[in-house]
């Protein structure tokens, strides 16, 4: 295992400490229990948005804490759910009278722990479950996973909360953004979890893993590595069949790198995906390309499409000031 | 070689086309000859800032074209200098009466081609040569290389040009920012140039390459892989010895990933570097952590320190609106 590392047990704490120092103008780190909270909490009465999940997906979620997006994020150990005490302490720190909305990626551990926290919480609270990964069938026993679409939900709900939307409206909006969003990913390599010290799965030189999640698990199918055009055609085709957008539909196209894929390749994938949907008459009005929802050092990427209406477009465009997304302020 | 790829010969063009589509609100791509230019050119009479170099370092330089930074960037093939016709066409497209300043990383091919362009250009022009990489001795035959400090020079000169500084002032300021900046990098893996199809050098599982540039060339020395703390101590120590900052000095600390190193590790490196300089009484007032000056899919990172005064701090903080750096507007 080749990593910048002192000790597997201290890696997360040291890294979060560096994150907090580098972005002391935006966020503050609480170490015990562990959460990152926004410094300037915005208007009193605002709904508090809290997310979290296993670490190893940076900048998700800590990089999205700040004005116009999350109020707090609870990082677990690598690929491991945070615990309810983290969520409760974070809620205590950022609740301002508007209640708490949890934004949770659909993974069993995360769902269970946020549910426990919700039950123990003294504030009104609700949960948006993100399940944008269409690699798994809708009928899968634990449902579809939450992946790169999560940041889109967080951004849009964040803008609404900043504008004063109440808890029920924020919850409804999050569900709407999630439903409008579909993602699918492909890996060219697995990743190496520090505590494990070796790749979580093996791929041959001519193989790729189609339909992967973001936790180093096997995907839907190991396939022969093909051209970028064929890969994008396949993934975009599945997303298109899922969302069934009509001609003229405005969309946000997000190409997300898993951590080890150069921007040059991500923009190639963006180009091919943009061609795919332009050919089908869609109107790509918003874009995001880069490493936002990663899987440690995995080579690979995912494509996410969100069907936009005026409301979602406006919320996407609203000012945001976080470590990883920043515009308009 | 595992990459998202259709054809090695079309990769750069396809990728730039995707880049132009994703950021059509900021930049425009000219394909023949190849350059990326800022859409809103700012005030008439403004000095035109142009950079460029081999591709494979994205987001450098195309990702830094926009308000408050570069007016144009000329991308060559992967790790290959752009040609004078690109620079001349870019200058023609963005010159507005204030003359042209080239910002050039110190590599033989880039220096030669920008020099030819400067001689052929009908506008007043000057060049800032960036040579922040202290891995090589000052006495090295072709001088020190320009690496991650380049974006710092581009950002600061970009702000000055936007504020109306003239060509001589922009040139002097660029030289000043370059002199105030030192960088050094370490690689845990080499990178794979698409046209070559295999890693540019080999490292054993327990080895790292200390003092690397950004073109997949061997570094100063192949060393045994040690702890992150020892690696940072070594690199920061060399930078400290070079810049000799006094106690109380304000600095910008930039930890740059080479493309395949997760943010979790980059923030760990940032934490250790911050501790190093805090112990020595420095005041880290500005930070930048992420993959900004990459070397394709290389695992590794560099540390850059810039000594700040009020002028440089103000220029760093000034509004910037590019694909890869955005704040204040």
Interface residues (C-beta under 8 A of the other chain):
Chain A: X2 X3 X4 X5 X6 X11 X12 X14 X15 X16 X17 X18 X19 X21 X22 X23 X55 X56 X58 X59 X63 X78 X188 X189 X205 X208 X225 X227 X228 X229 X231 X259 X260 X261 X262 X263 X264 X265 X266 X267 X268 X269 X270 X271 X272 X274 X284 X287 X288 X289 X291 X294 X296 X297 X299 X301 X326 X327
Chain B: X2 X3 X4 X5 X6 X11 X12 X14 X15 X16 X17 X18 X19 X21 X22 X23 X55 X56 X58 X59 X63 X78 X188 X189 X205 X208 X225 X227 X228 X229 X231 X259 X260 X261 X262 X263 X264 X265 X266 X267 X268 X269 X270 X271 X272 X274 X284 X287 X288 X289 X291 X294 X296 X297 X299 X301 X326 X327
